[in-house]
Amino acid sequence: MNRRGFLAGVALATVGAGRFQAQDTTQTKGAADPLMDPTSVGQLRAVATPLDNAEAIKAIERRLKCTCGCNLDIFTCRTTDFTCTYSPALHQEVLTAYTGGQTADQIVAAFVAKYGESILLAPPAEGFNLLGYLAPGVLVLLAGSALGFVLLRRHRQRLLAQPATTVSLGAPAPEQGLSTEQRERLERALSEIET
């Protein structure tokens, strides 16, 4: 039996067994179909106001991290990740505090009091946090110094291991170990090169 015959037999067996069923076209499109319902995809967003994009609000939200786990600031998360449910709520908290008359530093301090210091994108440069700011630079300097020391030491060892006599162009050849015949040939060759 060849491949074509085998496939024809399989097709007849499946049609005969009733495995192929006609597609159900009685289902109506619209509310029952989740792909046709725009409210089921993502979340509904409130209408944007001029205060939502005010520079003062953006500056505050760029100092605070979204709590959804994305490690983005609140402004970036709410304007790029439309599936996040945390950043719109945090944005509303910022708006409420800002319209209540609080300053940017007071709003940030309130968020730190509520969520902890982990809400800050950049921790304050004080106390133990200074170690996080200074340690990388100190480690890079130490590693660079150690690497420079090792390379300089190796270079010096190579210079000491090389033979002390090196011939450069235009310098007279060392006369040690040359017979008079070799010296005469060398002088003839050098005089031919010069002319």
CYANA upper distance limits for C-alpha pairs under 8 A (distance plus 0.5 A):
  1 MET  CA      5 GLY  CA      6.77
  1 MET  CA      6 PHE  CA      7.21
  2 ASN  CA      6 PHE  CA      6.82
  3 ARG  CA      7 LEU  CA      6.70
  4 ARG  CA      8 ALA  CA      6.69
  5 GLY  CA      9 GLY  CA      6.73
  6 PHE  CA     10 VAL  CA      6.83
  7 LEU  CA     11 ALA  CA      6.65
  8 ALA  CA     12 LEU  CA      6.73
  9 GLY  CA     13 ALA  CA      6.64
 10 VAL  CA     14 THR  CA      6.73
 11 ALA  CA     15 VAL  CA      6.68
 12 LEU  CA     16 GLY  CA      6.41
 13 ALA  CA     17 ALA  CA      6.57
 14 THR  CA     18 GLY  CA      6.82
 14 THR  CA     19 ARG  CA      6.12
 14 THR  CA     20 PHE  CA      7.68
 15 VAL  CA     19 ARG  CA      6.62
 15 VAL  CA     20 PHE  CA      6.67
 28 THR  CA     32 ALA  CA      7.64
 28 THR  CA     33 ASP  CA      8.35
 29 LYS  CA     33 ASP  CA      6.23
 29 LYS  CA     36 MET  CA      7.66
 30 GLY  CA     34 PRO  CA      8.41
 30 GLY  CA     36 MET  CA      6.02
 30 GLY  CA     37 ASP  CA      6.97
 31 ALA  CA     36 MET  CA      7.46
 31 ALA  CA     37 ASP  CA      6.33
 32 ALA  CA     37 ASP  CA      8.43
 33 ASP  CA     37 ASP  CA      7.04
 34 PRO  CA     38 PRO  CA      8.34
 34 PRO  CA     40 SER  CA      6.76
 34 PRO  CA     41 VAL  CA      8.36
 35 LEU  CA     40 SER  CA      8.31
 35 LEU  CA     41 VAL  CA      8.18
 37 ASP  CA     41 VAL  CA      7.85
 39 THR  CA     43 GLN  CA      7.19
 39 THR  CA     44 LEU  CA      7.19
 42 GLY  CA     82 PHE  CA      7.11
 42 GLY  CA     83 THR  CA      5.91
 43 GLN  CA     82 PHE  CA      7.63
 43 GLN  CA     83 THR  CA      6.97
 48 ALA  CA     52 ASP  CA      6.72
 49 THR  CA     53 ASN  CA      7.95
 50 PRO  CA     54 ALA  CA      6.84
 51 LEU  CA     57 ILE  CA      7.87
 51 LEU  CA     95 LEU  CA      8.39
 52 ASP  CA     57 ILE  CA      7.43
 52 ASP  CA     95 LEU  CA      8.23
 53 ASN  CA     57 ILE  CA      7.30
 53 ASN  CA     58 LYS  CA      7.06
 54 ALA  CA     58 LYS  CA      6.80
 55 GLU  CA     59 ALA  CA      6.54
 56 ALA  CA     60 ILE  CA      6.85
 56 ALA  CA    104 ALA  CA      8.29
 57 ILE  CA     61 GLU  CA      6.63
 57 ILE  CA     94 VAL  CA      7.88
 57 ILE  CA     95 LEU  CA      7.87
 57 ILE  CA     98 TYR  CA      8.34
 58 LYS  CA     62 ARG  CA      6.50
 58 LYS  CA     75 PHE  CA      6.67
 59 ALA  CA     63 ARG  CA      7.20
 60 ILE  CA     64 LEU  CA      7.40
 60 ILE  CA     94 VAL  CA      8.35
 60 ILE  CA    104 ALA  CA      6.47
 60 ILE  CA    107 ILE  CA      8.31
 60 ILE  CA    108 VAL  CA      7.73
 61 GLU  CA     65 LYS  CA      8.22
 61 GLU  CA     73 ASP  CA      6.85
 61 GLU  CA     74 ILE  CA      5.61
 61 GLU  CA     75 PHE  CA      5.74
 61 GLU  CA     91 HIS  CA      7.99
 61 GLU  CA     94 VAL  CA      8.10
 62 ARG  CA     73 ASP  CA      5.63
 62 ARG  CA     74 ILE  CA      6.79
 62 ARG  CA     75 PHE  CA      6.43
 62 ARG  CA     76 THR  CA      8.07
 62 ARG  CA    121 LEU  CA      8.42
 63 ARG  CA     73 ASP  CA      7.24
 63 ARG  CA    108 VAL  CA      8.27
 63 ARG  CA    120 LEU  CA      6.65
 63 ARG  CA    121 LEU  CA      6.24
 63 ARG  CA    122 ALA  CA      7.88
 64 LEU  CA     73 ASP  CA      5.99
 64 LEU  CA     74 ILE  CA      6.61
 64 LEU  CA    108 VAL  CA      7.85
 64 LEU  CA    119 ILE  CA      6.08
 64 LEU  CA    120 LEU  CA      5.34
 64 LEU  CA    121 LEU  CA      6.13
 65 LYS  CA     71 ASN  CA      6.72
 65 LYS  CA     72 LEU  CA      6.26
 65 LYS  CA     73 ASP  CA      4.74
 65 LYS  CA     74 ILE  CA      6.12
 65 LYS  CA    118 SER  CA      8.34
 65 LYS  CA    119 ILE  CA      5.46
 65 LYS  CA    120 LEU  CA      6.20
 65 LYS  CA    121 LEU  CA      5.98
 66 CYS  CA     70 CYS  CA      7.42
 66 CYS  CA     71 ASN  CA      6.98
 66 CYS  CA     72 LEU  CA      6.47
 66 CYS  CA     73 ASP  CA      5.93
 66 CYS  CA     74 ILE  CA      5.28
 66 CYS  CA     77 CYS  CA      7.38
 66 CYS  CA     86 TYR  CA      7.45
 66 CYS  CA     87 SER  CA      6.40
 66 CYS  CA     90 LEU  CA      8.07
 66 CYS  CA    119 ILE  CA      7.68
 67 THR  CA     71 ASN  CA      8.29
 67 THR  CA     86 TYR  CA      6.97
 67 THR  CA     87 SER  CA      8.02
 67 THR  CA    119 ILE  CA      7.73
 68 CYS  CA     84 CYS  CA      7.65
 68 CYS  CA     85 THR  CA      8.41
 68 CYS  CA     86 TYR  CA      6.31
 68 CYS  CA     87 SER  CA      8.04
 70 CYS  CA     77 CYS  CA      8.23
 72 LEU  CA     76 THR  CA      6.74
 72 LEU  CA     77 CYS  CA      6.29
 73 ASP  CA     77 CYS  CA      6.60
 73 ASP  CA    121 LEU  CA      7.57
 74 ILE  CA     78 ARG  CA      6.54
 74 ILE  CA     87 SER  CA      6.03
 74 ILE  CA     90 LEU  CA      7.66
 74 ILE  CA     91 HIS  CA      7.49
 75 PHE  CA     79 THR  CA      6.68
 75 PHE  CA     87 SER  CA      8.15
 75 PHE  CA     91 HIS  CA      8.23
 76 THR  CA     80 THR  CA      6.43
 76 THR  CA     81 ASP  CA      8.44
 77 CYS  CA     81 ASP  CA      5.84
 77 CYS  CA     84 CYS  CA      7.90
 77 CYS  CA     87 SER  CA      6.74
 78 ARG  CA     82 PHE  CA      7.12
 78 ARG  CA     84 CYS  CA      7.60
 78 ARG  CA     87 SER  CA      5.66
 78 ARG  CA     88 PRO  CA      6.56
 78 ARG  CA     91 HIS  CA      8.42
 84 CYS  CA     88 PRO  CA      8.17
 85 THR  CA     89 ALA  CA      7.46
 86 TYR  CA     90 LEU  CA      6.75
 87 SER  CA     91 HIS  CA      6.42
 88 PRO  CA     92 GLN  CA      6.69
 89 ALA  CA     93 GLU  CA      6.89
 90 LEU  CA     94 VAL  CA      6.83
 91 HIS  CA     95 LEU  CA      6.67
 92 GLN  CA     96 THR  CA      6.50
 93 GLU  CA     97 ALA  CA      6.69
 94 VAL  CA     98 TYR  CA      6.50
 94 VAL  CA    107 ILE  CA      7.45
 95 LEU  CA     99 THR  CA      6.47
 96 THR  CA    100 GLY  CA      6.50
 97 ALA  CA    101 GLY  CA      7.17
 97 ALA  CA    102 GLN  CA      6.25
 97 ALA  CA    107 ILE  CA      6.96
 98 TYR  CA    102 GLN  CA      5.76
 98 TYR  CA    103 THR  CA      7.31
 98 TYR  CA    104 ALA  CA      8.17
 98 TYR  CA    107 ILE  CA      7.91
102 GLN  CA    106 GLN  CA      6.36
102 GLN  CA    107 ILE  CA      6.77
103 THR  CA    107 ILE  CA      6.73
104 ALA  CA    108 VAL  CA      6.73
105 ASP  CA    109 ALA  CA      6.54
106 GLN  CA    110 ALA  CA      6.60
107 ILE  CA    111 PHE  CA      6.78
108 VAL  CA    112 VAL  CA      6.71
109 ALA  CA    113 ALA  CA      6.62
110 ALA  CA    114 LYS  CA      6.66
111 PHE  CA    115 TYR  CA      6.29
111 PHE  CA    116 GLY  CA      7.80
111 PHE  CA    119 ILE  CA      7.72
112 VAL  CA    116 GLY  CA      5.09
112 VAL  CA    117 GLU  CA      5.72
112 VAL  CA    118 SER  CA      8.23
112 VAL  CA    119 ILE  CA      6.92
112 VAL  CA    120 LEU  CA      7.86
113 ALA  CA    117 GLU  CA      8.32
115 TYR  CA    119 ILE  CA      6.70
117 GLU  CA    123 PRO  CA      7.60
118 SER  CA    123 PRO  CA      8.39
123 PRO  CA    129 ASN  CA      7.30
124 PRO  CA    129 ASN  CA      7.29
125 ALA  CA    129 ASN  CA      6.13
125 ALA  CA    130 LEU  CA      5.75
125 ALA  CA    133 TYR  CA      7.88
126 GLU  CA    130 LEU  CA      5.99
128 PHE  CA    132 GLY  CA      8.02
129 ASN  CA    133 TYR  CA      7.25
130 LEU  CA    134 LEU  CA      6.53
131 LEU  CA    135 ALA  CA      5.88
132 GLY  CA    136 PRO  CA      7.69
133 TYR  CA    137 GLY  CA      8.28
134 LEU  CA    138 VAL  CA      6.80
135 ALA  CA    139 LEU  CA      6.49
136 PRO  CA    140 VAL  CA      6.65
137 GLY  CA    141 LEU  CA      6.74
138 VAL  CA    142 LEU  CA      6.65
139 LEU  CA    143 ALA  CA      6.53
140 VAL  CA    144 GLY  CA      6.53
141 LEU  CA    145 SER  CA      6.57
142 LEU  CA    146 ALA  CA      6.63
143 ALA  CA    147 LEU  CA      6.60
144 GLY  CA    148 GLY  CA      6.56
145 SER  CA    149 PHE  CA      6.59
146 ALA  CA    150 VAL  CA      6.71
147 LEU  CA    151 LEU  CA      6.65
148 GLY  CA    152 LEU  CA      6.54
149 PHE  CA    153 ARG  CA      6.60
150 VAL  CA    154 ARG  CA      6.70
151 LEU  CA    155 HIS  CA      6.63
152 LEU  CA    156 ARG  CA      6.75
153 ARG  CA    157 GLN  CA      6.76
154 ARG  CA    158 ARG  CA      6.72
155 HIS  CA    159 LEU  CA      6.82
156 ARG  CA    160 LEU  CA      6.78
157 GLN  CA    161 ALA  CA      6.65
158 ARG  CA    162 GLN  CA      6.80
167 VAL  CA    171 ALA  CA      7.36
167 VAL  CA    172 PRO  CA      8.42
167 VAL  CA    173 ALA  CA      7.07
167 VAL  CA    174 PRO  CA      8.44
175 GLU  CA    183 ARG  CA      8.33
178 LEU  CA    182 GLN  CA      6.40
178 LEU  CA    183 ARG  CA      6.62
179 SER  CA    183 ARG  CA      6.66
180 THR  CA    184 GLU  CA      6.71
181 GLU  CA    185 ARG  CA      6.84
182 GLN  CA    186 LEU  CA      6.63
183 ARG  CA    187 GLU  CA      6.72
184 GLU  CA    188 ARG  CA      6.72
185 ARG  CA    189 ALA  CA      6.63
186 LEU  CA    190 LEU  CA      6.61
187 GLU  CA    191 SER  CA      6.60
188 ARG  CA    192 GLU  CA      6.68
189 ALA  CA    193 ILE  CA      6.79
190 LEU  CA    194 GLU  CA      6.79
191 SER  CA    195 THR  CA      6.93
